[in-house]
Amino acid sequence: MRNFFQSSFGQVPVACQLQDAKQMQERLEEMKEIYKLAQQRQELADGYAFSFASEDVLITRLVEWIKFERRCCQFFSFELVFEPQEGPLWLCLRGPEGAKEWLQGYLAVE
């Protein structure tokens, strides 16, 4: 059994798997809207962590977004962390070499 936090990225290419240009644009806009809602951003060695208010509507939106993104951006690892006492919710996006730069390019994350 592998360690839960051990990377399993392997040779997954850092590229979107969507072929439809309209769908790609819609997903990019949704991604940008979600990141605008982030209260904080922390750089990780292999990605970024974003904090959000712990609101049911936002939690549902994040989970739905992750369900789709897992299929089109297969190079990302997604983690949702719920802090105690209804504290902030953290979305951690991690990936292989090049994934952080991909996020920087698409989201103007610096």
Secondary structure, 3 states (H helix, E strand, C coil): CCCCCCCCCCCCCCCCCCCCHHHHHHHHHHHHHHHHCCCEEEEECCEEEEEECCCHHHHHHHHHHHHHHHHHCCCCEEEEEECCCCCCEEEEEECCCCHHHHHHHHHCCC
